[in-house]
Amino acid sequence: MALFKSRPPASLLGLTLEGRQLEGVVLSRTNGTLKAQQSFRTSLSLDPLTNDPELVGREIRNHLDEAGIREHRCVVCVPLTWALTVQTKVPEMPDADTQSYLELEAERGFPYAPADLSMDVSRYQAPNKEQHAFLVAIPKSHLDLLEKALRAARLKPRSFSLGISVLRSLSDPSETGLLTLAVGETGIEIEVVACGGVAALRSLEGAIEIEGAERRVDVDLVAREIRITLGQLPKEIRETVNRIHVFGPAEFTGPLVKDMIPVARDMGLLMGLGATPHIGHLKIQDTNPPSPAAALCLAATCLGAVQPEFEFLPARQSAWKQVVTRFSTGKMLYAGAAAGAILLLAGGAFMWQQIRLASLESQWRALRPTIEEIDLMQQQARKFRPWFDESARSLRMIKRITEAFPEEGNVTAKTVEIKDLAEVTCTGQARDNQAWLGLLERLGKAPQITDLKVQQISGKSPLKFTLNFRWTEGATREN
């Protein structure tokens, strides 16, 4: 990455985005010490994924100005809810073929085309010598909207990563198996690191219970999800996990650790609060109250010239380097030869095209009287043809179903089956229950859709579903 090959900057603005909650910290580097200069926390009134990026950027700029922040270089911890994950075992094969294999697994496991995703991978070897890979991808549309909003806020993004994954660099490097809990404003993120790589990533929606003005962590839900997460791992990997670290606001982490210690002990795990001691050889001096851990860690990681576990910001070549590369002597010679060959081929193709057109025009003049006679016969016959449907009913059905799915990607369809141009069966997945109910509401409002039924529904996040309905529209002609 060009970011880590260049000289690290003297200061960075670290940002954490969770829904519409935005947190940030300005971190500077001086004499081997990283010091948090300023920090802020605010709620955005505009959603970065649905509202105009210019307006979102203007709102972010206003919040930064109110906090007195002038730093323009930034790194961003994107929400884990944006991420798609695939866990796969890598068979024995030459290293040259591994990348192709992982791309094939990504194409098979993600509901997006590979070209529409920004993907990174964490690889590790289990104690039984089996190779594993954990693929994480984020839709490029999400990242493009976020980058446009940041640039509208006069910010220059240098890294997009996952906050839960960069917290790993705050842990003791000797830790071989670690489960990290990152407590946020509305949910909790889980990461399992084993054998030197990421083995699991999850986002727990609804783990923060709100009762009036009070908020607390649902300890039973967190304990259950930890058991489920570890239970889904292979035994040889699960047995390496021996510790839980908790990061987040003190109002949540203190009670959570206290209540979870007996549960963790029953699972054979040690539990404690995460700390921010150092990044490599750089010591961190934080503010009081402490800065957001994920934003602080990502900024410190980049200032320490350490590459994050996952990086989603596309690498860009500088304008000067592009010019030098384009006009280098050797390449100019080949480019000139290639241009001459292209012009020669284009001239030959144009000449052949003119000859072919002249030949076809001659054939057309010979066929024209016969074709005009056939057209006249068809016009006469059209008066007596039986009525038939030209409404492209199946395309209208697909159009109506597509309009019911949100553009944000909260709900995606895996299969759509149309039988006899009337019976429709659809399977897919929704990010949460609210997105799923929104889909049902939009389908139910369509006048052509009747007998809407839910055949099957499972899971929470994501929520998998199967539904069917009947299309009752008559064969009418659309203009």
Residue pairs with C-beta under 8 A, 6 or more apart in sequence:
1 307
1 311
1 315
2 315
2 316
2 317
2 318
3 158
3 159
3 302
3 313
3 315
4 305
4 306
4 307
8 29
8 302
8 303
8 304
8 305
9 73
9 158
9 303
10 28
10 29
10 30
11 26
11 27
11 28
11 29
11 37
11 71
11 73
11 303
12 26
12 27
12 71
12 73
12 74
12 75
12 158
12 299
12 302
12 303
13 24
13 25
13 26
13 27
13 69
13 71
13 72
13 73
13 74
13 75
13 155
13 299
14 24
14 25
14 26
14 27
14 74
14 75
14 76
14 77
14 291
14 292
14 294
14 295
14 296
14 297
14 298
14 299
14 300
15 22
15 23
15 24
15 74
15 75
15 76
15 77
15 295
16 22
16 23
16 24
16 76
16 77
16 163
16 292
16 294
16 295
17 48
17 76
17 77
17 78
17 79
17 146
18 79
18 184
18 185
18 186
18 187
19 79
19 185
19 186
20 43
20 44
20 45
20 46
20 47
21 41
21 42
21 43
21 44
21 184
21 185
21 186
22 41
22 42
22 43
22 44
22 60
22 63
23 39
23 40
23 41
23 42
23 292
23 295
24 39
24 40
24 41
24 64
24 67
24 69
24 292
24 295
25 36
25 38
25 39
25 40
25 287
25 291
25 292
25 295
25 296
25 299
26 36
26 37
26 38
26 39
26 69
26 71
27 34
27 35
27 36
27 37
27 296
27 299
27 300
27 303
28 34
28 35
28 37
29 282
29 303
32 281
32 282
32 283
33 282
33 283
33 284
33 285
34 279
34 282
34 283
34 284
34 285
34 300
34 303
34 304
35 284
35 285
36 284
36 285
36 286
36 287
36 291
36 296
38 67
38 68
38 69
39 287
39 291
39 292
40 63
40 64
40 67
40 69
41 292
42 63
44 56
44 59
44 60
44 63
45 59
46 52
46 55
46 56
46 59
47 56
48 56
48 145
48 146
48 149
49 142
49 145
49 408
50 408
53 145
53 148
53 149
53 152
54 148
54 149
54 152
56 149
56 152
57 148
57 149
57 150
57 151
57 152
57 153
57 154
58 152
58 153
60 149
60 150
60 152
60 153
60 155
61 152
61 153
61 154
64 153
72 154
72 155
72 156
73 155
73 156
73 158
74 150
74 155
74 156
74 157
74 158
75 157
75 158
75 159
75 160
75 161
75 295
75 298
75 299
75 302
76 146
76 150
76 157
76 159
76 160
76 161
76 298
77 161
77 162
77 163
77 166
77 294
77 295
77 298
78 138
78 142
78 143
78 146
78 160
78 161
78 162
78 163
78 312
79 203
80 162
80 163
80 164
80 189
80 201
80 202
80 203
81 203
81 205
81 431
82 138
82 139
82 142
83 136
83 137
83 138
83 162
83 201
84 110
84 111
84 112
84 117
84 136
84 137
84 138
84 139
85 134
85 135
85 136
85 137
85 201
86 105
86 106
86 109
86 110
86 134
86 135
86 137
87 132
87 133
87 134
87 135
87 199
87 200
88 102
88 105
88 109
88 132
88 133
88 135
89 130
89 131
89 132
89 133
90 98
90 101
90 102
90 123
90 131
90 132
90 133
91 101
91 131
92 131
93 101
102 121
102 133
102 135
103 114
105 133
105 135
106 114
106 117
106 119
106 135
106 137
107 113
107 114
109 135
110 117
110 135
110 137
111 412
111 414
111 429
112 137
112 139
116 139
116 140
116 141
117 137
117 138
117 139
117 140
118 137
118 138
118 139
118 140
118 143
118 160
118 312
118 313
118 314
119 135
119 136
119 137
119 138
120 135
120 136
120 137
120 310
120 311
120 312
121 133
121 134
121 135
121 136
122 133
122 134
122 136
122 197
122 198
122 309
122 310
123 131
123 132
123 133
123 134
123 197
124 131
124 132
124 134
124 194
124 195
124 196
124 197
124 198
124 199
125 131
125 132
125 195
125 196
126 132
126 195
126 234
126 236
126 237
127 195
127 236
127 237
127 240
128 236
130 236
132 195
132 197
132 199
132 237
134 197
134 198
134 199
134 200
134 201
136 162
136 198
136 201
136 310
138 160
138 312
139 409
141 409
142 409
143 160
143 312
143 313
143 314
146 157
146 160
147 157
147 313
150 156
150 157
151 157
157 313
158 302
158 313
159 298
159 302
159 308
159 311
159 313
160 311
160 312
160 313
161 298
161 308
161 309
161 310
161 311
161 312
162 201
162 309
162 310
163 182
163 189
163 293
163 294
163 295
163 297
163 298
164 180
164 182
164 189
164 190
164 191
164 201
164 294
165 191
165 198
165 201
165 308
165 309
165 310
166 294
166 297
166 298
166 301
166 308
166 309
167 180
167 182
167 191
167 245
167 247
167 274
167 293
167 294
167 297
168 178
168 180
168 191
168 193
168 309
169 279
169 297
169 300
169 301
169 306
169 308
169 309
170 247
170 274
170 275
170 276
170 277
170 279
170 293
170 297
171 178
171 180
171 245
171 274
175 193
175 243
176 194
176 195
176 196
176 240
176 242
177 192
177 193
177 194
177 195
177 239
177 240
177 241
177 242
177 243
178 192
178 193
178 194
178 241
178 242
178 243
178 244
178 245
179 190
179 191
179 192
179 193
179 226
179 229
179 230
179 241
179 243
179 244
179 245
179 269
180 190
180 191
180 192
180 193
180 244
180 245
180 246
180 247
180 274
181 188
181 189
181 190
181 222
181 244
181 245
181 246
181 247
181 248
181 256
182 188
182 189
182 191
182 247
182 248
182 293
182 294
183 208
183 217
183 246
183 247
183 248
183 249
183 252
183 253
183 256
184 208
184 248
185 208
186 205
186 208
187 203
187 204
187 205
187 206
187 207
187 208
188 203
188 204
188 207
188 208
188 217
188 222
189 201
189 202
189 203
189 204
190 200
190 201
190 202
190 203
190 204
190 225
190 226
190 229
191 198
191 200
191 201
192 198
192 199
192 200
192 201
192 229
192 230
192 233
192 241
193 199
194 233
194 237
194 238
194 240
194 241
195 237
195 240
198 309
198 310
199 233
199 237
200 229
200 232
200 233
202 225
202 229
203 461
204 221
204 222
204 225
204 461
205 432
205 460
205 461
206 218
206 221
206 460
207 217
207 218
207 221
207 222
207 225
208 215
208 216
208 217
208 218
208 252
209 215
209 216
209 217
209 218
215 251
215 252
216 252
216 255
217 252
217 255
217 256
219 256
219 259
219 260
219 263
222 256
222 260
223 260
223 263
226 244
226 267
227 267
230 238
230 241
230 267
231 238
233 241
241 269
242 268
242 269
242 270
243 269
243 270
243 271
243 272
244 260
244 264
244 269
244 270
244 271
244 272
245 272
245 273
245 274
246 253
246 256
246 257
246 260
246 271
246 272
246 273
246 274
247 253
247 273
247 274
247 293
247 294
248 293
250 290
253 273
254 273
257 271
257 272
257 273
260 271
261 271
264 270
264 271
265 271
274 293
276 284
276 286
276 290
276 293
276 296
276 297
277 283
277 284
278 284
279 297
279 300
279 301
279 303
279 304
279 306
280 304
280 306
281 304
282 300
282 303
282 304
284 296
284 300
286 296
298 308
301 307
301 308
302 308
317 325
325 331
389 475
389 477
390 477
391 475
391 476
391 477
391 478
392 478
393 421
393 471
393 473
393 475
394 418
394 421
396 473
396 478
397 418
397 421
397 424
397 448
397 471
398 416
398 418
400 446
400 448
400 449
401 413
401 416
401 424
401 426
401 443
403 442
404 439
404 442
404 443
404 446
405 411
405 412
405 413
405 439
406 435
406 438
406 439
410 430
410 431
410 432
410 435
410 438
411 428
411 429
411 430
411 431
411 435
411 436
411 438
411 439
412 428
412 429
412 430
413 426
413 427
413 428
414 427
414 428
414 429
415 425
415 426
415 427
415 428
416 424
416 425
416 426
417 424
417 425
417 426
418 424
419 425
421 471
422 470
422 471
422 472
423 468
423 470
423 471
424 468
424 469
424 470
424 471
425 455
425 466
425 467
425 468
426 466
426 467
426 468
427 464
427 465
427 466
428 464
428 465
429 459
429 462
429 463
429 464
429 465
430 436
430 439
430 462
430 463
430 465
431 461
431 462
431 463
432 460
432 461
432 462
432 463
433 460
433 463
435 463
436 457
436 463
436 465
440 452
440 454
440 467
443 449
443 452
443 467
443 469
444 452
448 471
448 472
448 473
449 469
449 470
449 471
449 472
450 469
450 470
450 472
451 468
451 469
451 470
452 467
452 468
452 469
453 467
453 468
453 469
454 465
454 466
454 467
455 466
455 467
455 468
456 464
456 465
456 466
457 463
457 464
457 465
457 466
458 464
458 465
